[in-house]
Amino acid sequence: MQLREVPLTTIDGDPTSLAAYADRAVLIVNVASKCGMTPQYAKLEELQRTYGERGFTVLGVPCNQFLGQEPGSADDIKTFCAMNYGVTFPLLEKAKVNGRHSHPLYRILRETKDAAGKRGRVQWNFEKFLVSPDGSIARFRPSTEPDDPAVVAAIEAALPAA
């Protein structure tokens, strides 16, 4: 199955896929509201506001797989994101990113190498995958902040031509 064909479900329960974002650069991030890295939400929202009109979207994937750091319901997650970080970017339903029961999206994304040439398991919450309109993927580990120059440069390079 191709990446853009993988069925996805929004946090509101509506069906979608990456095909809906085929003409955009999409930063897919597994997110959690009770993680030490949760403040990255603010920088993700900043990226959304900075580049959204130029063909960019952050896509948050809540994940409770790392020490139960995303225990809430869909409504809890939406409320937390809106009230604490003013999140406007789309969120998907909660998903597993590693293991036998991982979401098919992540089975494909985990094959992407990071800057050190390593692929495989998602290390923790807030791992980032930038999918370009041409289908190429760049991977950034959780400790790489959303506003890191390497992430920003990759986003700018992936934006669709004006």
C-alpha positions as CSV (number, residue, x, y, z in Angstrom):
1,M,0.0,0.0,0.0
2,Q,1.2,3.5,-0.9
3,L,1.6,6.1,1.9
4,R,-1.2,8.3,0.5
5,E,-3.6,5.4,0.2
6,V,-3.4,4.4,3.9
7,P,-6.9,5.0,5.5
8,L,-6.8,7.5,8.3
9,T,-9.4,8.7,10.7
10,T,-9.6,12.2,12.1
11,I,-10.0,12.8,15.8
12,D,-13.7,13.5,15.1
13,G,-14.1,10.1,13.5
14,D,-14.2,11.2,9.9
15,P,-12.3,9.1,7.3
16,T,-9.4,10.7,5.4
17,S,-6.0,9.9,4.0
18,L,-2.8,11.6,3.1
19,A,-4.2,11.9,-0.4
20,A,-6.2,14.9,1.0
21,Y,-2.9,16.6,1.5
22,A,-1.2,15.4,-1.7
23,D,-0.3,19.0,-2.8
24,R,1.0,20.0,0.6
25,A,4.1,19.4,2.7
26,V,2.9,17.5,5.8
27,L,4.7,17.1,9.1
28,I,3.3,14.0,10.8
29,V,4.0,14.0,14.6
30,N,3.0,11.5,17.2
31,V,1.8,13.8,20.1
32,A,1.0,13.4,23.8
33,S,-0.4,15.8,26.3
34,K,1.5,14.5,29.4
35,C,5.0,14.3,28.1
36,G,8.1,16.3,28.9
37,M,8.1,17.2,25.2
38,T,4.5,18.4,25.1
39,P,5.6,22.1,24.9
40,Q,6.6,21.2,21.3
41,Y,2.9,21.7,20.5
42,A,3.5,25.5,20.7
43,K,6.3,25.3,18.1
44,L,4.3,23.0,15.9
45,E,1.4,25.5,15.9
46,E,3.9,28.3,15.1
47,L,5.0,26.3,12.0
48,Q,1.4,25.8,11.0
49,R,0.7,29.5,11.3
50,T,3.9,30.5,9.5
51,Y,3.7,28.0,6.6
52,G,0.1,27.0,6.4
53,E,-0.9,29.4,3.7
54,R,2.1,28.3,1.6
55,G,1.1,24.7,1.4
56,F,2.1,23.1,4.7
57,T,0.2,21.2,7.3
58,V,1.1,19.7,10.7
59,L,-0.8,16.5,11.3
60,G,-0.9,15.4,14.9
61,V,-1.3,11.7,15.8
62,P,-2.1,11.3,19.5
63,C,-0.2,8.2,20.9
64,N,-0.6,6.6,24.3
65,Q,2.1,4.1,23.7
66,F,4.9,5.7,25.6
67,L,4.3,5.5,29.4
68,G,0.6,6.2,28.9
69,Q,1.3,9.9,28.2
70,E,-1.8,10.4,26.2
71,P,-4.6,8.8,28.3
72,G,-7.5,11.1,27.4
73,S,-10.4,10.7,25.1
74,A,-10.7,12.4,21.7
75,D,-12.6,15.3,23.4
76,D,-10.0,15.5,26.2
77,I,-7.2,15.7,23.6
78,K,-8.9,18.3,21.5
79,T,-9.8,20.5,24.5
80,F,-6.2,20.2,25.9
81,C,-4.7,21.2,22.5
82,A,-7.0,24.1,22.0
83,M,-6.9,25.5,25.5
84,N,-3.2,25.1,26.2
85,Y,-1.6,25.6,22.8
86,G,-4.2,27.1,20.5
87,V,-3.8,24.2,18.1
88,T,-5.4,24.7,14.7
89,F,-3.7,21.9,12.8
90,P,-5.6,18.7,12.2
91,L,-5.4,15.8,14.7
92,L,-6.0,12.1,13.9
93,E,-7.5,9.5,16.2
94,K,-5.2,8.0,18.8
95,A,-2.9,5.4,17.2
96,K,0.0,3.0,18.0
97,V,3.2,3.8,16.3
98,N,5.3,0.7,17.1
99,G,4.8,-3.0,17.4
100,R,2.4,-5.6,15.8
101,H,-0.6,-3.4,16.3
102,S,0.9,-0.2,15.0
103,H,-1.1,1.9,12.5
104,P,-0.3,1.0,8.9
105,L,0.8,4.7,8.4
106,Y,3.6,4.1,10.9
107,R,4.6,0.8,9.4
108,I,5.5,2.7,6.3
109,L,7.0,5.8,8.0
110,R,9.3,3.7,10.3
111,E,11.2,2.6,7.1
112,T,12.4,6.2,6.7
113,K,16.0,6.8,7.8
114,D,16.8,9.7,10.1
115,A,19.8,12.1,9.7
116,A,22.1,9.4,11.2
117,G,20.9,6.8,8.6
118,K,18.9,4.8,11.1
119,R,15.3,3.6,10.5
120,G,13.0,1.5,12.7
121,R,11.0,2.1,15.8
122,V,9.7,5.5,16.8
123,Q,11.8,6.5,19.8
124,W,9.3,8.5,21.8
125,N,6.5,11.1,21.5
126,F,7.0,14.0,19.1
127,E,9.0,12.1,16.4
128,K,8.5,14.0,13.2
129,F,8.1,12.8,9.6
130,L,8.0,15.4,6.8
131,V,6.2,14.1,3.7
132,S,6.8,16.3,0.6
133,P,4.3,16.7,-2.2
134,D,6.6,14.5,-4.3
135,G,6.3,11.7,-1.7
136,S,9.8,11.9,-0.3
137,I,10.0,11.7,3.5
138,A,12.4,13.2,6.0
139,R,12.6,12.0,9.6
140,F,13.4,13.9,12.7
141,R,13.8,12.3,16.1
142,P,11.8,13.5,19.2
143,S,14.6,15.6,20.7
144,T,14.8,17.7,17.5
145,E,12.6,20.7,18.2
146,P,10.1,21.7,15.5
147,D,11.9,25.1,15.0
148,D,15.3,23.4,14.6
149,P,17.0,24.9,11.5
150,A,17.2,21.4,9.9
151,V,13.4,21.0,10.2
152,V,12.7,24.5,9.0
153,A,15.0,24.1,6.0
154,A,13.3,20.8,5.1
155,I,9.9,22.4,5.3
156,E,10.9,25.3,3.2
157,A,12.4,23.0,0.6
158,A,9.3,20.8,0.6
159,L,6.8,23.6,0.1
160,P,4.9,23.5,-3.2
161,A,6.1,26.0,-5.8
162,A,4.1,29.2,-5.7
